[in-house]
Amino acid sequence: MKNLMKRLVATAFCLALLPLTGCGDDNTDDPLIPPPSDAPVIEAATPAAVPAEGGAISIDYEVKNPVEGKRLSAQSDDAWVKELTVGDEAVTARLEKNLLADPRTATVTLRYDGAEAVKVSVVQEGYLPFLIQVADITMSDARITVYPEEEGMYIAAVDFAEGFDVQKIAAENKAIFAEHAAAEQKTLAEFIAGYAYKGEQTFHPSRLSPKSDYVVYAYGVDAEGNATTDVIVEPFKSLPVEPGSMVDCKIDIVAENLTSTSVKVVFNPSDPTVQYFYTMLDQAGYEDISKDWPGYIYEYMVSQLTDDGLPLSTIVMLSCSVGQQEVQSKTLQPETTYYACAVGVNSTAMINTEVAVQKIVTPPDSPIDYGFDFDFGEVTATGARVTVSPRDVRAFYYWNVMTEEEYGEMKGDESKIAAYFEQKMIEQRKAQMGDYADWYPLPEFIASQCSSGFDGPDSYTFGTLTPETTYYVYAFWVDEQTGEPASVTAFSESPFKTEKQVISAAVAKPSLWLTDGDDWAELNPLGYGHFKGYAILGARIAPAEGAVHWYSNIYKASDIASTDDQLLASSLINSKYYMDKTSYNLSYGVEWGGDYVIVSVAVDDAGARGPVQRVAFKAEKSAAEPLESIPGE
């Protein structure tokens, strides 16, 4: 018991002293107790980084206060550090080749009895199977050169830095290669052999986006599309778009007819030959685009490029305007700020003028007036000049005249008017486009026949009306998308009546002038080679005394079989077909054997037309006249 108590006391005493001196342990490493001044000390130099290829290293060292009979030892847990050997002044070793792209670090621990151990870091550079050089960077291009360290196939490409995953790119590319190989009916190995690079290569990427972060990457690849090296990445940034050479042109912008939901904007450049781009922006859009107008214009134009499409210069031309332009914006919001903007653009999609800006603030919402005002005058037997004025500039409308009989049948019945209007548009589309009528969607055709309130009053002189007939003018708004009436139909308060037709004695007699397209082709192969094999229709016109002006045309017999003289005469006179020509040829050939009619009409000094002349004929080759020279040449 006495001995036990002695041990407990000793233990307690030892614990009490532990914070100061420790107890029962080697205290040579305690920082509070410096080693003896004559204790050994290891001093070692950190070696320079070793290339990825590996090789010999040397760690210079010196032991201060050496102890006779003691030697330094060296040890490393990193398996790629081989053949550690301790010499009198240096520790040497051999490093294996680093096959990874990232550098690596090994630790070599130096020990000497009585001295504190020293850890020396040995750094080996990463293996770069490719050296990538990016030069001549512009806003849209760069020159990229890849230098492979070893022989073999490799993939090299450019990608956006955002979203690029160096760990996944090789697998993603392999899947893409497989799809292309299947589409081209090749094996994967065949496709890769034709796609992959070998040896030093210089290439340019597809058109870059300005002011964007990119990476060039390269990696070795085998015949199955698997990566055989790490993916080496070289980042770069494309340059921003700069303005082009400025031209002396100022673009004026004027806002007219402003309503709560629409406005007419007039763009007027001081130089009418300068092409410019215009747009209407809301507040947010304006603030965003104003940060980089050169970049916005360039990106807008380039975004319309396709691999097999139009060149950039043509896209710029089609996207821009020249001269004064009037533009209608009809989908604005009330009490909202907008900016009408315009800027000159050269053929390479770079701006070349100052940006012109007109601030537009729409007023509070205002009701729409769907009404119209009508006026007419210059009434003749077959015509009248009619003017229609919408009361609201936002009007998109159709107007025409109808007979008193039609007016009596349809006034107040909007469904009848809508059906009448649709049928009229179908017939008019057929008359204008013939066999191609169905290719033109009816709503689009209707829109092409309508007028806009932004253009002010709309006037037209009719010339094919029926003599001694009463007409009413009518108008209604039209939905621009559907082509359907969008308001109640407005009619003129009073009609107008055409005058009695007076037929004069003015005559212009037509005769056939039929020639062979083969003769035209032989006389001028370059200009009329396409006439070969066809009949070329023509006519000679002999005006009689009293004919001040005369008009003529040639029609298919079937096209005018049911057309009366009044309509034919009005059509010829209003269209001024071959006016005052004593002879003419049609500018196209027709098949031999067809039935045709020459029609002519003359007017006297009082403007009264004479009787319509018709000459029917068959385009028979036997009736063709010899052609010794090209008419007019």
C-alpha positions in Angstrom: 0.0 0.0 0.0 2.8 2.3 0.9 4.5 1.8 -2.5 1.1 2.4 -4.3 0.7 5.7 -2.6 4.2 6.7 -3.6 3.3 6.0 -7.3 0.1 8.0 -7.1 1.9 11.0 -5.7 4.5 10.8 -8.3 1.8 10.6 -11.0 0.0 13.6 -9.6 3.2 15.6 -9.5 4.0 14.6 -13.1 0.5 15.7 -14.3 0.9 19.0 -12.5 4.1 19.7 -14.3 2.8 18.5 -17.7 1.7 22.0 -19.1 5.3 23.2 -18.5 7.6 20.4 -19.2 5.8 17.2 -20.2 6.3 14.1 -18.4 8.1 10.9 -19.4 8.3 11.9 -23.1 11.1 13.1 -25.4 10.9 16.9 -25.2 13.4 17.7 -27.9 10.6 18.9 -30.3 8.9 21.1 -27.7 9.1 24.7 -29.2 9.3 26.1 -25.7 12.6 24.4 -25.1 15.1 25.2 -27.8 17.5 22.4 -28.9 21.0 22.6 -27.7 23.2 25.0 -29.6 25.4 22.2 -30.7 22.6 20.0 -31.9 22.7 18.9 -35.6 20.6 20.9 -38.1 19.7 19.9 -41.7 19.7 22.6 -44.3 18.3 21.7 -47.8 17.7 23.6 -51.0 14.4 23.1 -53.0 15.2 21.8 -56.5 13.9 23.5 -59.6 10.7 22.0 -61.2 11.4 19.0 -63.3 10.0 18.7 -66.9 7.1 16.3 -67.4 9.4 13.9 -69.3 11.1 13.1 -65.9 14.7 12.5 -65.2 17.3 13.1 -62.5 16.9 15.5 -59.6 19.4 16.7 -57.0 18.6 18.1 -53.6 21.6 19.9 -52.1 21.9 19.7 -48.4 24.2 20.4 -45.5 24.2 19.1 -41.9 25.3 21.6 -39.4 27.0 20.2 -36.2 27.3 16.7 -37.6 27.8 13.8 -35.3 30.7 11.5 -36.1 29.4 8.2 -37.4 25.9 9.5 -38.3 24.6 9.7 -41.8 21.6 11.5 -43.5 18.7 9.4 -44.7 16.1 10.2 -47.3 12.7 8.7 -47.9 9.6 9.5 -50.1 6.1 7.9 -50.2 5.5 9.0 -53.8 5.9 6.0 -56.1 7.1 8.1 -59.0 10.2 9.1 -57.1 12.7 6.4 -57.8 16.3 5.5 -56.9 16.7 7.9 -53.9 20.4 8.0 -53.2 22.1 10.0 -50.4 25.5 11.5 -51.2 27.8 13.6 -49.1 26.3 16.9 -50.3 23.2 16.0 -52.2 20.3 13.6 -52.4 19.6 12.4 -55.9 16.6 10.6 -57.4 15.0 9.8 -60.8 11.4 11.0 -61.6 9.2 8.9 -63.8 7.4 10.6 -66.7 4.3 12.6 -65.8 1.5 11.5 -68.1 -1.0 13.9 -66.6 -1.7 17.5 -67.8 -1.5 18.8 -64.2 1.7 19.4 -62.4 2.4 17.1 -59.4 4.4 17.4 -56.2 6.3 14.8 -54.2 7.7 15.1 -50.7 11.2 13.8 -49.9 11.9 13.7 -46.1 15.5 14.1 -44.9 16.4 12.8 -41.4 19.5 12.9 -39.3 19.9 11.6 -35.7 19.5 14.4 -33.3 18.2 16.8 -35.9 14.7 17.9 -36.8 13.5 16.2 -40.0 13.2 18.4 -43.1 10.6 17.9 -45.9 11.6 19.0 -49.4 9.0 19.5 -52.1 9.8 18.2 -55.6 7.6 19.6 -58.3 7.2 18.0 -61.7 5.5 19.9 -64.6 2.4 18.5 -66.3 2.6 16.8 -69.6 1.2 18.9 -72.4 0.6 16.6 -75.4 -0.3 19.7 -77.4 0.9 23.3 -77.5 -1.9 25.6 -78.6 -1.2 29.1 -80.0 -4.0 31.6 -80.6 -3.0 34.7 -82.6 -4.5 37.4 -84.8 -7.6 37.6 -82.7 -10.4 39.9 -84.1 -14.1 40.3 -83.3 -15.0 37.4 -85.5 -11.9 35.4 -86.2 -8.6 34.0 -84.8 -5.7 32.0 -86.2 -5.2 28.9 -84.2 -2.2 26.6 -84.5 -1.9 23.2 -82.7 1.6 21.7 -82.2 1.3 18.0 -81.1 4.1 16.6 -79.0 3.7 13.1 -80.4 2.5 11.4 -83.6 -1.1 10.2 -83.9 -4.6 11.6 -84.5 -6.1 14.3 -82.4 -9.2 16.4 -82.2 -9.0 20.2 -82.0 -11.8 22.7 -82.0 -13.1 26.0 -80.6 -16.1 26.3 -78.2 -17.7 28.9 -76.0 -16.0 29.0 -72.6 -19.4 29.2 -70.8 -20.7 25.7 -70.3 -17.6 23.9 -71.6 -16.8 20.8 -69.6 -13.3 19.5 -70.1 -14.3 16.2 -68.4 -17.2 15.5 -70.8 -16.1 16.9 -74.1 -14.4 13.8 -75.4 -17.4 11.6 -74.7 -19.8 14.1 -76.2 -17.7 14.4 -79.3 -17.6 10.6 -79.7 -21.4 10.5 -79.7 -21.5 13.2 -82.4 -18.9 11.3 -84.5 -21.0 8.2 -84.3 -24.1 10.1 -85.6 -22.2 11.6 -88.5 -20.6 8.3 -89.4 -24.0 6.6 -89.5 -25.4 9.4 -91.6 -22.5 9.1 -94.1 -22.7 5.3 -94.0 -19.2 5.0 -92.7 -17.6 3.1 -89.8 -16.7 5.2 -86.8 -13.0 4.5 -87.6 -13.4 5.7 -91.2 -15.1 8.9 -90.1 -12.5 9.7 -87.5 -9.7 9.0 -89.8 -11.1 11.6 -92.2 -12.0 14.1 -89.5 -9.1 14.1 -87.0 -6.0 16.1 -87.4 -2.4 14.8 -87.7 0.8 16.8 -87.2 1.0 20.6 -86.8 -2.2 22.3 -88.0 -3.4 25.9 -88.4 -7.1 26.7 -88.7 -9.6 29.4 -88.3 -12.8 28.8 -86.3 -16.3 29.5 -87.7 -17.3 33.1 -87.3 -16.8 34.1 -83.7 -19.2 36.2 -81.7 -17.6 39.5 -80.6 -16.5 40.2 -77.1 -17.0 36.5 -76.1 -15.0 34.0 -74.0 -13.8 31.0 -75.9 -11.6 27.9 -75.4 -9.5 26.1 -77.9 -9.1 22.4 -76.9 -7.2 19.5 -78.2 -6.8 15.8 -77.2 -5.5 12.6 -78.7 -8.0 10.2 -80.1 -8.0 6.6 -81.2 -9.9 5.0 -84.1 -12.9 4.4 -81.8 -13.2 8.0 -80.8 -11.8 7.5 -77.3 -9.5 10.1 -75.8 -5.8 9.0 -75.5 -4.6 12.1 -73.7 -5.9 14.7 -71.3 -7.8 17.5 -73.0 -5.6 20.5 -73.3 -7.4 23.9 -73.1 -6.3 27.4 -74.1 -8.7 30.2 -73.4 -9.0 33.4 -75.3 -11.5 36.3 -75.8 -12.7 37.8 -79.1 -12.5 41.5 -79.5 -15.5 43.8 -79.3 -17.0 45.3 -82.5 -15.6 48.7 -83.4 -17.4 51.2 -85.6 -16.4 51.3 -89.3 -15.1 54.3 -91.2 -17.6 57.1 -90.6 -19.4 58.7 -93.4 -20.9 62.2 -93.6 -24.5 61.5 -93.1 -27.0 62.6 -90.5 -30.4 60.8 -90.1 -33.3 62.9 -89.1 -36.2 61.2 -87.3 -39.7 62.7 -87.0 -42.7 61.2 -85.3 -46.1 62.0 -86.8 -49.8 61.1 -86.1 -49.0 59.9 -82.6 -51.8 58.1 -80.8 -52.0 56.0 -77.6 -51.2 52.8 -79.6 -49.6 53.9 -82.9 -47.2 56.4 -84.5 -45.9 57.1 -88.0 -42.1 57.6 -88.0 -40.2 59.3 -90.8 -36.5 58.5 -91.3 -34.7 61.0 -93.6 -30.9 60.6 -94.1 -29.0 63.7 -95.4 -27.2 61.4 -97.9 -29.8 59.3 -99.8 -27.2 56.8 -100.9 -26.2 55.7 -97.4 -27.9 52.5 -96.2 -29.1 52.5 -92.7 -30.9 50.3 -90.2 -33.9 51.5 -88.2 -35.8 50.1 -85.3 -38.3 51.0 -82.5 -37.3 50.1 -79.0 -38.9 50.3 -75.6 -37.1 51.7 -72.6 -35.4 48.5 -71.5 -34.4 47.5 -75.0 -33.0 51.0 -75.7 -30.9 51.0 -72.5 -29.6 47.5 -73.3 -28.7 48.1 -76.9 -27.2 51.6 -76.3 -24.4 49.9 -74.3 -23.0 48.5 -77.6 -24.6 49.7 -80.8 -21.8 48.3 -83.0 -22.1 44.9 -81.4 -25.9 44.8 -81.6 -26.0 45.7 -85.3 -23.2 43.3 -86.2 -24.8 40.4 -84.2 -28.2 41.1 -85.7 -26.9 40.9 -89.3 -24.6 37.8 -88.6 -27.5 36.0 -86.9 -29.2 35.8 -90.3 -26.3 34.0 -92.0 -26.7 30.4 -92.9 -24.1 27.9 -94.3 -25.6 27.9 -97.8 -27.4 31.3 -97.7 -26.8 34.9 -98.7 -23.5 36.6 -98.1 -23.3 39.1 -95.3 -23.2 42.1 -97.7 -26.5 41.0 -99.2 -28.1 40.5 -95.8 -27.1 44.0 -94.8 -28.6 45.4 -98.0 -31.9 43.5 -97.4 -32.0 44.5 -93.7 -31.3 48.2 -94.3 -32.9 51.0 -96.2 -31.8 54.0 -98.2 -33.5 57.4 -98.7 -36.6 58.6 -96.8 -38.7 55.9 -95.2 -42.1 56.1 -93.5 -42.7 53.4 -90.9 -46.0 52.7 -89.1 -45.9 51.2 -85.6 -49.4 50.0 -84.5 -48.8 47.9 -81.4 -47.6 50.5 -78.9 -48.9 50.7 -75.3 -50.5 53.9 -73.9 -48.4 56.1 -71.7 -45.2 54.3 -72.6 -41.7 55.6 -73.7 -40.2 54.4 -76.9 -37.2 55.3 -79.0 -37.1 55.4 -82.7 -33.4 54.7 -83.7 -31.4 54.7 -86.9 -27.8 54.2 -87.8 -25.8 53.8 -91.0 -24.4 50.3 -91.7 -21.7 49.4 -94.2 -21.5 46.2 -96.2 -19.5 44.4 -93.4 -22.2 45.1 -90.9 -20.3 47.8 -89.1 -22.0 51.1 -88.2 -20.7 54.1 -90.1 -22.8 57.0 -88.8 -23.8 58.4 -85.4 -26.9 56.7 -83.9 -29.9 58.9 -84.4 -32.6 58.7 -81.7 -36.1 60.2 -81.3 -37.8 59.7 -78.0 -41.6 59.0 -78.3 -44.0 59.0 -75.3 -47.5 57.7 -76.2 -50.5 59.6 -74.7 -53.2 58.0 -72.5 -55.5 55.5 -74.1 -57.9 57.1 -76.5 -61.1 55.7 -78.2 -61.0 54.7 -81.9 -63.2 56.5 -84.4 -64.1 54.0 -87.1 -65.8 56.6 -89.3 -64.9 57.9 -92.8 -65.5 61.0 -94.9 -66.2 60.6 -98.7 -65.7 63.0 -101.6 -66.0 62.4 -105.4 -65.8 64.5 -108.6 -64.6 64.4 -112.2 -67.5 62.1 -113.0 -67.6 60.8 -116.6 -69.5 58.1 -118.4 -67.1 55.4 -117.2 -65.2 57.0 -114.4 -65.0 59.3 -111.3 -62.4 60.4 -108.9 -63.2 59.3 -105.3 -61.4 60.4 -102.1 -61.8 58.5 -98.8 -60.6 60.1 -95.5 -60.5 57.9 -92.4 -61.2 59.8 -89.2 -58.6 57.9 -87.2 -55.0 57.6 -88.4 -54.9 54.0 -87.0 -57.3 52.9 -89.6 -56.4 49.9 -91.8 -59.2 49.8 -94.2 -60.7 48.8 -97.6 -62.9 51.0 -99.7 -64.6 50.8 -103.1 -67.8 51.6 -104.9 -70.9 49.5 -105.4 -74.0 50.0 -107.6 -77.2 51.4 -106.2 -78.7 47.9 -106.7 -75.9 46.3 -104.6 -76.3 49.0 -102.0 -80.0 48.3 -101.6 -79.3 44.6 -101.1 -76.5 44.9 -98.6 -76.8 48.1 -96.6 -77.1 47.3 -92.9 -76.4 43.5 -93.4 -72.7 43.2 -92.4 -72.7 39.4 -93.0 -73.7 40.0 -96.6 -71.1 42.7 -97.0 -68.4 40.4 -95.6 -69.4 37.6 -98.0 -69.5 40.1 -100.9 -66.1 41.4 -99.9 -64.5 38.0 -99.6 -65.8 36.8 -103.0 -64.7 40.1 -104.6 -61.2 39.6 -103.2 -61.1 36.0 -104.5 -62.0 37.1 -108.0 -59.6 40.0 -107.9 -56.8 37.7 -106.8 -57.6 35.3 -109.6 -57.6 38.2 -112.1 -54.2 39.5 -110.9 -52.4 36.2 -110.4 -54.1 33.7 -112.7 -53.2 30.1 -112.2 -51.0 31.1 -109.2 -53.8 32.7 -107.3 -54.0 29.9 -104.7 -50.4 30.3 -103.9 -51.0 33.7 -102.4 -52.9 33.4 -99.0 -56.1 35.4 -99.2 -55.5 37.4 -95.9 -52.2 38.6 -97.3 -53.7 39.5 -100.6 -56.5 41.4 -98.9 -53.9 43.3 -96.8 -52.2 44.3 -100.1 -55.5 45.8 -101.3 -56.1 47.9 -98.2 -55.1 51.5 -97.3 -53.7 53.0 -94.1 -54.8 56.0 -92.2 -51.2 57.0 -91.6 -51.0 57.8 -95.3 -53.8 60.4 -95.1 -56.8 60.5 -97.5 -56.8 57.9 -100.3 -57.9 58.9 -103.8 -58.4 56.9 -106.9 -59.8 57.6 -110.4 -62.1 54.9 -111.6 -62.2 54.3 -115.4 -64.3 51.2 -115.9 -67.6 52.1 -114.5 -70.9 51.6 -116.3 -72.4 54.6 -118.0 -75.6 56.1 -116.5 -75.3 54.1 -113.3 -75.6 55.2 -109.7 -72.8 54.3 -107.3 -72.2 54.5 -103.5 -68.8 54.7 -101.9 -68.2 52.4 -98.9 -65.4 51.7 -96.5 -64.7 49.5 -93.4 -61.7 48.6 -91.2 -60.0 45.3 -91.9 -58.1 43.0 -89.5 -54.6 42.9 -90.9 -54.0 39.3 -89.8 -57.3 37.6 -90.9 -58.3 40.0 -93.7 -61.8 40.1 -92.3 -63.9 43.3 -91.9 -63.3 44.8 -88.4 -65.9 47.5 -88.3 -69.4 48.5 -89.4 -69.4 49.5 -93.1 -69.6 53.2 -93.7 -71.4 54.5 -96.9 -71.3 57.9 -98.5 -74.3 59.9 -97.6 -75.2 60.6 -101.2 -74.3 58.6 -104.4 -72.9 59.8 -107.7 -74.2 58.9 -111.2 -72.0 58.3 -114.2 -72.8 60.2 -117.4 -74.3 58.9 -120.6 -71.8 57.2 -122.9 -71.0 59.1 -126.1 -69.4 57.0 -128.8 -67.3 59.1 -131.2 -66.2 58.3 -134.8 -62.5 57.9 -133.7 -61.1 54.6 -135.0 -57.8 52.8 -134.9 -57.9 49.7 -137.1 -55.7 46.8 -136.1 -54.2 44.1 -138.3 -52.2 41.0 -137.5 -48.4 41.0 -137.4 -47.4 37.4 -136.7 -43.7 36.4 -136.7 -41.7 33.2 -136.1 -39.7 33.0 -132.9 -37.1 30.9 -134.8 -36.3 34.0 -136.9 -35.8 36.1 -133.8 -33.5 33.6 -132.3 -31.5 33.3 -135.4 -31.1 37.1 -135.8 -30.2 37.6 -132.1 -29.4 34.3 -130.3 -28.3 36.1 -127.1 -31.3 38.4 -126.8 -34.0 36.2 -128.2 -32.8 32.6 -128.1 -35.7 31.9 -125.7 -38.2 32.7 -128.6 -37.1 29.6 -130.5 -40.1 27.3 -131.2 -42.8 29.9 -130.3 -45.1 32.2 -132.2 -44.5 35.9 -131.6 -47.7 37.9 -131.6 -47.9 41.4 -132.8 -50.2 44.0 -134.4 -50.1 47.0 -136.7 -52.5 49.9 -135.9 -53.8 52.3 -138.5 -55.5 55.3 -136.8 -58.1 57.0 -138.9 -58.9 60.8 -139.0 -60.2 62.0 -135.7 -58.2 59.6 -133.6 -56.1 61.7 -131.2 -55.0 58.8 -129.1 -55.4 55.0 -129.5 -54.8 51.9 -127.4 -54.4 48.2 -128.2 -53.6 44.8 -126.8 -53.7 41.1 -127.7 -55.8 38.6 -125.6 -56.5 34.9 -125.6 -59.9 34.6 -127.2 -61.2 32.5 -124.3 -60.2 35.2 -121.8 -62.4 37.9 -123.3 -65.2 35.9 -124.9 -67.7 37.2 -122.3 -66.2 40.7 -121.9 -68.2 43.5 -123.3 -66.8 46.4 -125.4 -67.4 48.9 -122.6 -65.1 47.0 -120.2 -62.5 46.3 -122.8 -62.4 49.9 -123.9 -62.1 51.2 -120.3 -59.4 48.7 -119.5 -57.3 49.7 -122.6 -57.7 53.4 -122.0 -57.0 53.3 -118.3 -54.0 51.0 -118.6 -52.7 52.9 -121.7 -51.8 49.6 -123.3 -49.5 50.3 -126.3 -50.7 53.9 -126.4 -50.2 55.6 -129.8 -48.1 52.7 -131.2 -48.5 52.1 -134.9 -47.0 48.6 -134.4 -45.9 46.4 -131.5 -44.9 42.9 -130.7 -45.6 41.1 -127.4 -42.4 40.5 -125.3 -43.0 36.8 -125.0 -43.7 33.8 -127.2 -46.8 31.6 -127.3 -47.5 28.1 -128.5 -48.5 27.8 -132.1 -52.1 27.0 -132.9 -53.8 29.2 -130.2 -56.8 31.5 -130.8 -56.3 35.2 -130.0 -57.9 38.6 -130.5 -56.4 42.0 -131.3 -58.4 44.7 -129.6 -58.0 48.4 -130.2 -59.9 51.6 -129.4 -59.3 55.3 -130.2 -60.4 58.6 -128.5 -61.1 61.9 -130.2 -60.0 65.4 -129.1 -62.9 65.6 -126.7 -61.9 62.4 -125.0 -64.8 60.4 -126.3 -64.0 56.9 -127.4 -64.9 55.4 -130.7 -66.1 51.8 -131.3 -64.0 48.9 -130.1 -62.2 47.1 -132.9 -61.6 43.3 -132.7 -59.6 41.1 -135.0 -59.6 37.4 -134.2 -56.9 35.1 -135.5 -55.2 31.7 -135.1 -51.5 31.6 -134.5 -50.6 29.4 -137.4 -47.1 29.1 -138.6 -48.2 29.4 -142.2 -49.4 32.9 -141.5 -46.1 34.1 -140.0 -44.3 36.9 -141.9 -40.6 36.7 -142.7 -38.4 38.6 -140.3 -35.4 40.3 -141.8 -34.3 42.4 -138.8 -35.3 42.7 -135.1 -37.9 45.5 -134.8 -36.5 48.6 -133.2 -32.9 47.5 -133.7 
